[in-house]
Amino acid sequence: MAVLSLRGIGKSYGAQQILKGIDLDVPDGGFVVLVGPSGCGKSTLLRLIAGLDEANSGDILLDGKRINHLDAADRDMAMVFQSYALYPHMTNAENMGFHMRLKGVAKPERDRRIAAAASILGIGHLLERTPRDLSGGQRQRVAMGRAIVRAPKVFLFDEPLSNLDAQLRMELRTEIKALHQRIGTTTVYVTHDQIEAMTLADLIVVMRDGVIEQLGRPLDVFDRPANSFVARFIGSPPMNLIEGEILAAGQGVAFAAGAIRLGLAAEHTGLAGRRVQLGIRPGSFSLKGGAEMIDATVEVVEMSGLETLLHVAAGDAKIHAALPGRHDLAPGTAISLGADPSALHLFDAGTGVRL
């Protein structure tokens, strides 16, 4: 296992700046997920860590030693790619043992490691086949096995599940989590899927436009997003954001946006007169009311079996409410949604920063 540290990592392609001074510590045995929209720089950062590209500035440290100058093959890291990157003319066993053969590892030791990794991943019966004989999920297991047999200090995953269907993604996500719990190798994982990030990570790194917007434990990031971008990106369905104003109301303050008016905690008194975005998670609503109510009209109903997702209009605001169970509500139905004041989030309307 190993500690991976990034200090001031910058990367540009011509005049386009992709990464803007990234600082990050991946603890020994940690599972850190880089998540963000396409083009945010997460895959570029992973390639720099792997040594597949060179940073323009900053230092990459492994156990306190600078490794920027080392070739990818000498960094003691193993990478699992989105595209599997398997040799089609080799058997799966040969694919898994290829790097070891290049390093001069004796065949008995190669065979031992391959068999051990295949047992962990449940692919022992596939070793003598070739990649073309396998499904996408089986190919990704072989690619993971190729990484495991190297016994690296760091595992790097670059969107390994994005080519798989929903059921396979869930199965392999569970296997990757179980693998990390069993082996404990320091891991950096890149994805654009926030569900993968929430379920796999010890620490989530939310990126946008080449910078880190927030770093923290998954539930901390979910419960206290640093800004409105993180609030919308982490969570499915995403957080509702409604722009309005903080008004003085007797001894307290209230949020007002058209037909919506919600009382706020006394701690927000100093925000009176300020333009804000109010954030409410879809799962924070109830139909039977709460400390605060929003009158709305149902526009679309989506039933998934375990919950009902309502798309409603409250004045000019469009709101998503995820209610547990099944609710037979027709479009056009007038309803009242309860919103617990403790579940409300406030962000500055201009900067998006949490208030």
NURO-44124 format. One record per residue (C-alpha): residue in three letters; x, y, z. Coordinates in steps of 0.2 Angstrom, whole numbers, padded with zeros to 4 digits, always signed. Last residue first. Layout:
alaXYZ;...
REM end
This chain:
leu-0121+0151+0015;arg-0114+0139+0002;val-0106+0147-0013;gly-0116+0148-0029;thr-0107+0164-0033;gly-0121+0175-0039;ala-0136+0168-0030;asp-0127+0164-0014;phe-0132+0147-0008;leu-0144+0141+0005;his-0149+0123+0009;leu-0165+0117+0017;ala-0166+0100+0025;ser-0167+0107+0043;pro-0182+0117+0038;asp-0192+0101+0034;ala-0201+0103+0018;gly-0219+0097+0016;leu-0227+0096-0001;ser-0245+0102-0004;ile-0254+0095-0019;ala-0265+0100-0033;thr-0268+0087-0046;gly-0265+0092-0064;pro-0256+0077-0069;ala-0264+0062-0060;leu-0258+0056-0043;asp-0257+0037-0039;his-0243+0037-0026;arg-0232+0022-0024;gly-0219+0020-0010;pro-0206+0033-0005;leu-0208+0051-0012;ala-0195+0059-0023;ala-0200+0077-0027;his-0194+0086-0042;ile-0198+0105-0042;lys-0201+0117-0057;ala-0203+0135-0050;asp-0214+0148-0059;gly-0228+0145-0047;ala-0225+0129-0039;ala-0224+0117-0053;val-0222+0098-0050;his-0212+0083-0057;leu-0216+0069-0045;leu-0204+0054-0043;thr-0213+0039-0035;glu-0203+0027-0025;leu-0199+0008-0023;gly-0209+0003-0039;ser-0201+0015-0051;met-0216+0027-0053;glu-0214+0043-0063;val-0227+0056-0062;val-0228+0072-0073;glu-0236+0089-0070;val-0242+0089-0052;thr-0247+0106-0046;ala-0239+0114-0031;asp-0242+0122-0014;ile-0226+0122-0004;met-0227+0118+0015;glu-0216+0121+0030;ala-0214+0112+0046;gly-0220+0096+0037;gly-0234+0090+0027;lys-0242+0074+0022;leu-0235+0073+0005;ser-0217+0073+0010;phe-0201+0081+0003;ser-0183+0079+0008;gly-0180+0065-0005;pro-0180+0078-0019;arg-0166+0087-0010;ile-0170+0105-0007;gly-0159+0120-0011;leu-0163+0138-0010;gln-0153+0150-0021;val-0150+0167-0014;arg-0153+0186-0016;arg-0150+0195+0000;gly-0162+0206+0008;ala-0161+0198+0025;leu-0146+0187+0026;gly-0141+0192+0044;thr-0157+0183+0050;his-0151+0166+0044;glu-0147+0159+0061;ala-0165+0162+0066;ala-0170+0147+0055;leu-0179+0150+0039;gly-0198+0151+0035;leu-0203+0146+0018;arg-0213+0157+0005;ile-0216+0150-0013;ala-0228+0158-0024;gly-0215+0170-0032;ala-0199+0165-0023;ala-0198+0170-0005;phe-0186+0163+0009;ala-0191+0169+0026;val-0183+0178+0041;gly-0186+0179+0059;gln-0193+0190+0073;gly-0207+0197+0062;ala-0203+0191+0044;ala-0187+0199+0036;leu-0186+0193+0018;ile-0172+0182+0010;glu-0174+0182-0009;gly-0177+0170-0023;glu-0169+0157-0034;ile-0175+0139-0033;leu-0162+0125-0034;asn-0169+0107-0033;met-0156+0094-0029;pro-0152+0081-0042;pro-0162+0065-0044;ser-0150+0058-0041;gly-0138+0066-0030;ile-0121+0074-0032;phe-0120+0086-0047;arg-0134+0098-0042;ala-0127+0102-0024;val-0109+0101-0031;phe-0113+0115-0043;ser-0123+0125-0030;asn-0108+0126-0018;ala-0099+0117-0004;pro-0112+0103-0003;arg-0117+0099+0015;asp-0127+0083+0016;phe-0121+0075+0000;val-0103+0080+0002;asp-0103+0074+0020;leu-0111+0058+0015;pro-0098+0054+0002;arg-0083+0059+0013;gly-0074+0075+0007;leu-0067+0085-0007;gln-0076+0099-0015;glu-0074+0110-0030;ile-0057+0104-0036;val-0051+0113-0051;gly-0049+0109-0069;asp-0065+0116-0076;arg-0076+0106-0063;met-0070+0092-0051;val-0079+0084-0036;val-0066+0073-0026;ile-0075+0060-0016;leu-0066+0051-0001;asp-0070+0033+0005;ala-0077+0031-0012;leu-0087+0016-0020;thr-0106+0020-0017;met-0106+0039-0018;ala-0094+0039-0033;glu-0103+0025-0043;ile-0119+0035-0040;gln-0111+0051-0046;asp-0107+0043-0063;his-0094+0054-0072;thr-0080+0042-0066;val-0062+0041-0061;tyr-0055+0029-0048;val-0039+0031-0038;thr-0035+0017-0027;thr-0023+0012-0013;thr-0023-0006-0011;gly-0034-0014+0003;ile-0034-0032-0004;arg-0051-0038+0003;gln-0060-0022+0005;his-0054-0016-0011;leu-0060-0032-0020;ala-0077-0030-0011;lys-0079-0012-0018;ile-0073-0018-0035;glu-0085-0033-0035;thr-0100-0022-0030;arg-0097-0010-0044;leu-0095-0025-0055;glu-0113-0031-0051;met-0120-0014-0052;arg-0112-0010-0069;leu-0117-0027-0075;gln-0136-0023-0071;ala-0135-0006-0079;asp-0126-0011-0096;leu-0107-0010-0097;asn-0097+0002-0107;ser-0096+0015-0093;leu-0089+0002-0080;pro-0071+0005-0081;glu-0071+0024-0080;asp-0052+0026-0079;phe-0047+0015-0064;leu-0030+0017-0056;phe-0023+0005-0043;val-0008+0010-0033;lys+0006+0001-0024;pro+0005-0013-0037;ala+0003-0032-0034;arg+0005-0035-0053;val-0007-0049-0052;ile-0021-0037-0048;ala-0020-0026-0063;arg-0021-0041-0075;gly-0036-0047-0065;met-0045-0031-0067;ala-0043-0032-0086;val-0049-0050-0085;arg-0064-0044-0075;gln-0067-0030-0088;arg-0067-0044-0102;gln-0080-0054-0092;gly-0091-0039-0090;gly-0090-0035-0109;ser-0094-0053-0113;leu-0080-0065-0118;asp-0075-0075-0133;arg-0066-0061-0141;pro-0056-0059-0125;thr-0048-0076-0129;arg-0051-0092-0119;glu-0039-0102-0109;leu-0042-0092-0093;leu-0061-0092-0094;his-0065-0106-0081;gly-0054-0096-0068;ile-0065-0081-0070;gly-0073-0079-0053;leu-0064-0062-0049;ile-0055-0068-0033;ser-0051-0085-0041;ala-0044-0077-0056;ala-0033-0067-0046;ala-0026-0082-0037;ala-0024-0092-0053;ile-0015-0078-0061;arg-0003-0076-0046;arg+0001-0094-0046;asp+0003-0095-0065;arg+0015-0080-0064;glu+0025-0088-0050;pro+0027-0105-0059;lys+0032-0095-0075;ala+0046-0085-0068;val+0044-0066-0067;gly+0055-0058-0080;lys+0047-0041-0080;leu+0040-0044-0098;arg+0032-0060-0092;met+0025-0051-0077;his+0017-0038-0089;phe+0009-0051-0100;gly+0002-0062-0086;met-0016-0056-0086;asn-0016-0056-0105;glu-0008-0073-0106;ala-0021-0080-0094;asn-0035-0072-0105;thr-0028-0080-0120;met-0018-0069-0132;his-0023-0064-0150;pro-0036-0051-0144;tyr-0023-0041-0133;leu-0033-0033-0120;ala-0035-0014-0118;tyr-0052-0015-0107;ser-0059+0000-0116;gln-0063+0009-0100;phe-0045+0006-0094;val-0039-0002-0078;met-0022+0005-0073;ala-0008-0003-0062;met+0004+0007-0053;asp+0022+0003-0047;arg+0029+0019-0055;asp+0042+0011-0066;ala+0031+0006-0081;ala+0024+0023-0082;asp+0041+0031-0084;leu+0048+0040-0069;his+0052+0059-0070;asn+0036+0064-0061;ile+0040+0052-0047;arg+0044+0063-0032;lys+0046+0052-0016;gly+0035+0055-0001;asp+0027+0038-0001;leu+0022+0042-0020;leu+0023+0060-0024;ile+0017+0069-0040;asp+0024+0087-0041;gly+0018+0103-0049;ser+0019+0110-0066;asn+0017+0106-0084;ala+0012+0088-0080;glu+0017+0074-0092;asp+0006+0061-0099;leu+0005+0042-0098;gly+0014+0043-0081;ala+0000+0035-0071;ile-0003+0050-0060;leu-0003+0061-0076;arg-0016+0050-0084;leu-0027+0051-0069;leu-0026+0070-0069;thr-0031+0070-0088;ser-0046+0058-0084;lys-0052+0070-0070;gly-0050+0086-0081;cys-0067+0094-0080;gly-0070+0089-0099;ser-0085+0078-0096;pro-0094+0082-0079;gly-0086+0078-0062;val-0080+0063-0051;leu-0063+0058-0045;val-0065+0044-0033;val-0053+0040-0019;phe-0052+0023-0011;gly-0039+0024+0003;gly-0026+0010+0007;asp-0013+0023+0012;pro-0021+0040+0010;val-0024+0049-0006;asp-0018+0067-0004;leu-0024+0081-0016;asp-0018+0098-0023;ile-0023+0102-0041;gly-0015+0118-0048;lys-0026+0122-0063;leu-0029+0107-0073;ile-0035+0108-0092;gln-0028+0125-0097;gln-0030+0128-0115;ala-0017+0139-0123;gly-0007+0125-0130;tyr-0013+0109-0121;ser-0011+0114-0102;lys-0008+0104-0086;gly-0006+0110-0068;ile-0003+0099-0053;gly+0000+0110-0038;arg+0005+0096-0026;leu-0002+0079-0028;ser+0001+0065-0015;leu-0001+0046-0016;val+0002+0036+0000;ala+0005+0018-0002;met+0000+0000+0000;
REM end
